[in-house]
Amino acid sequence: MRRTLTVPLVATGAVVTSLGLAAPAQAHGYVSAPPSRQALCAQGKVPDCGQIRYEPQSVEGRKGLRSCSAGITQFAVLDDDDRGWPATPVGSTVTFTWVNTARHATSNWEYFIGGTRVGVVDGGGRQPEATVSHTVNLGGFSGRQKILAVWNISDTANAFYACVDVQLGGGGPTPSPSPTPTRTPGPTPTRTTPPPTTPAPSPTVGGTWAAGRSYQVGDLVTYQAVSYRCRQAHTAIPGWEPPYVPALWTQV
């Protein structure tokens, strides 16, 4: 459901199925789309990021900070604006998607450009869904911008932080929070139908990752021609594609 707030912001919550997922150690949440700096590190698109590559969801610090790293020394690379972070081309509005690997009760979400708060979404003290999306109006800004996204927890003094680099007015659409890979169709290969008694291959071992499937520890899948091994048993949902949740998948 979309609703208009008193700031230039529309909030939407992604509807997902409740999961029996055991949260990994230090598992919380981060912005997956447009990819935040920690998401780019986790995907290997920015090299030599250090520890943040393995736990992009763990940038947690006290409320009120304006730091991409939340002041955590081992995540200091996130504060380096000269690192060559790719900027995602977007229009005048941007939809930010959080992947919440632990669904903490929420006070609100805030978005900043420099010292200006450009959007806020009330969490009502409730537990959010596993993925949450907010659409922020950035019509008053242009060019390359660094957006600080903050998830304020209602029952602790802490918050989670993510910096997202965008190119406003880049002419491209806002990236989808769950991108669907496209392939150029080629000639249809001739296939031999196996005998009825031939067992079908396992849907979770050696198959293509798909939302709605249940995966067990050790299962192998492919996503965009890259192989991944399951680290934790879970049921997949949109937004939990293997490159975006290293807490659940390891590239092999």
C-alpha positions in Angstrom: 0.0 0.0 0.0 1.3 3.5 -0.9 0.7 6.5 1.4 1.9 10.1 1.2 3.8 11.4 4.3 4.3 15.0 5.4 7.8 14.9 3.8 8.3 14.2 0.1 8.3 10.5 0.6 6.1 7.5 -0.2 6.6 4.3 1.8 5.7 0.8 0.7 6.3 -2.4 2.6 7.1 -5.6 0.6 4.6 -8.4 1.4 6.5 -11.7 2.0 5.8 -15.1 3.6 6.8 -15.6 7.2 10.0 -17.7 7.4 11.4 -20.1 10.0 14.9 -18.7 9.4 17.5 -18.8 12.1 19.3 -15.4 12.1 23.1 -15.6 11.6 25.4 -14.1 14.2 25.3 -10.3 14.1 22.6 -10.4 11.4 20.5 -7.3 11.1 19.9 -5.4 7.9 21.3 -3.2 5.0 20.2 -1.4 1.8 20.4 -3.9 -1.1 19.0 -1.7 -3.9 20.2 0.7 -5.1 23.3 -1.2 -3.9 24.8 0.4 -0.8 28.5 0.5 -0.3 28.4 -2.6 1.9 26.2 -4.4 -0.7 28.8 -3.6 -3.4 31.5 -5.0 -1.2 29.5 -8.2 -0.5 28.9 -8.6 -4.3 32.6 -8.2 -5.0 32.0 -5.2 -7.2 34.4 -3.1 -5.1 37.6 -5.1 -4.2 39.6 -5.1 -0.9 36.8 -4.1 1.4 37.9 -6.2 4.3 35.5 -7.7 6.9 32.4 -5.8 5.6 32.3 -8.1 2.6 31.1 -10.9 4.8 28.7 -9.1 7.0 27.1 -6.1 5.2 24.1 -6.3 7.6 26.2 -5.5 10.7 26.9 -1.7 10.4 25.4 -0.9 13.8 26.1 2.0 16.1 24.4 4.5 18.4 21.6 6.6 17.0 22.3 10.0 15.6 25.6 9.2 13.8 26.3 10.5 10.3 28.8 7.9 9.3 28.7 5.2 6.7 30.6 2.9 9.0 28.8 3.7 12.2 32.2 4.4 13.6 33.2 0.7 13.5 37.0 0.6 12.8 36.9 -2.6 10.7 34.3 -1.1 8.5 36.1 2.3 8.0 36.4 1.6 4.2 32.8 2.6 3.9 33.7 6.2 4.9 36.3 6.6 2.2 34.6 8.7 -0.5 37.7 8.4 -2.8 37.3 4.6 -3.0 35.7 4.7 -6.4 32.2 3.6 -5.4 29.9 3.1 -8.4 27.0 5.5 -8.5 23.7 4.1 -9.7 21.9 6.3 -12.3 18.4 7.2 -11.0 15.6 9.6 -11.7 14.1 12.2 -9.3 12.7 9.5 -7.0 14.5 6.5 -5.7 13.2 3.3 -4.1 15.4 2.0 -1.4 15.1 -1.6 -0.4 16.3 -3.0 3.0 17.1 -6.7 3.5 16.4 -7.4 7.1 18.2 -10.6 8.3 16.9 -9.8 11.8 13.6 -8.0 12.0 14.0 -5.6 14.9 11.1 -3.5 16.1 11.5 -0.2 14.4 11.2 3.5 15.4 11.7 4.9 11.9 13.9 5.0 8.8 15.6 8.2 7.8 17.4 9.3 4.7 20.0 12.1 4.5 21.9 14.0 1.9 24.7 15.9 3.7 23.0 17.5 6.7 19.5 17.5 5.1 17.0 14.9 6.0 15.3 14.1 2.7 12.9 11.5 3.9 11.5 9.7 7.0 9.2 6.7 7.4 7.5 5.9 10.7 8.0 2.3 11.9 5.4 2.5 14.6 7.5 0.4 17.0 6.5 -2.7 14.9 8.6 -5.5 13.6 9.1 -5.0 9.8 8.9 -7.5 7.0 12.0 -9.4 5.8 12.3 -6.8 3.0 11.0 -3.2 3.2 11.0 -0.6 0.4 10.7 3.2 0.7 10.4 5.6 -2.2 12.1 9.0 -1.6 11.5 12.2 -3.6 14.9 13.8 -4.4 13.7 16.3 -6.9 15.5 19.2 -5.2 19.0 17.6 -5.9 21.0 16.7 -8.9 24.3 15.1 -10.0 26.2 12.6 -7.9 25.0 12.3 -4.3 25.8 10.1 -1.3 22.6 9.2 0.6 22.9 8.0 4.2 20.1 5.6 5.0 19.4 5.0 8.8 17.3 2.3 10.4 16.5 3.4 13.9 15.5 0.5 16.3 12.7 1.3 18.8 13.8 -0.8 21.8 17.5 -0.1 21.8 19.7 3.0 21.6 21.2 1.7 18.3 20.6 2.1 14.6 21.9 0.5 11.4 23.6 2.6 8.7 24.1 2.3 4.9 25.5 4.8 2.4 24.2 4.7 -1.2 25.9 6.5 -4.1 23.5 7.6 -6.9 23.7 9.8 -10.0 20.5 11.9 -10.0 19.2 12.8 -13.4 21.2 10.0 -15.0 18.3 9.2 -17.3 17.9 5.6 -16.1 15.0 4.1 -14.2 15.3 3.4 -10.5 16.7 -0.1 -10.2 14.3 -2.8 -9.2 14.8 -4.2 -5.7 14.6 -7.7 -7.2 16.3 -7.5 -10.6 15.3 -10.2 -13.1 18.1 -11.3 -15.4 17.4 -11.1 -19.1 18.8 -13.3 -21.7 19.0 -13.0 -25.5 16.9 -15.9 -26.9 18.9 -18.3 -29.0 18.0 -21.4 -31.1 16.1 -24.0 -29.2 18.3 -27.0 -28.6 17.1 -30.4 -29.5 16.6 -32.4 -26.3 16.1 -36.1 -25.7 13.3 -36.8 -23.3 14.6 -39.1 -20.6 12.7 -42.4 -19.8 9.9 -42.0 -17.3 11.9 -44.0 -14.8 14.9 -41.5 -14.8 14.7 -39.5 -11.6 14.4 -35.8 -11.9 17.4 -33.7 -10.7 17.1 -32.2 -7.2 15.4 -28.7 -7.4 17.9 -27.3 -4.9 21.2 -29.0 -5.8 22.7 -27.7 -9.0 19.5 -25.9 -10.0 18.8 -22.2 -10.6 18.0 -20.1 -7.5 14.3 -19.3 -7.3 12.1 -17.4 -4.8 9.7 -19.6 -2.8 12.0 -22.6 -2.7 13.3 -24.0 0.6 17.1 -24.5 0.8 19.2 -26.6 3.2 22.8 -26.1 4.4 25.1 -27.2 1.6 22.6 -26.9 -1.3 24.2 -25.7 -4.5 22.4 -23.2 -6.9 23.3 -21.0 -9.8 22.3 -17.4 -10.1 23.3 -15.3 -13.2 25.7 -18.1 -14.2 27.5 -18.0 -10.8 27.4 -20.9 -8.3 26.6 -20.5 -4.6 26.4 -22.8 -1.6 23.7 -22.4 1.1 25.1 -21.4 4.5 21.8 -21.5 6.4 18.5 -23.3 5.9 15.8 -20.9 4.7 13.0 -20.3 2.3 14.0 -17.9 -0.5 12.1 -14.6 -1.1 12.5 -11.8 -3.6 15.4 -9.6 -2.4 17.3 -12.5 -1.0 19.1 -13.4 -4.2 22.5 -15.1 -3.4 24.7 -12.1 -4.4 22.8 -9.8 -2.0 22.7 -12.0 1.2 26.2 -13.4 2.0 24.9 -14.4 5.4 22.8 -17.1 3.5 25.0 -17.9 0.5 28.7 -18.3 -0.3 30.0 -18.1 -3.8 31.8 -21.2 -5.0 
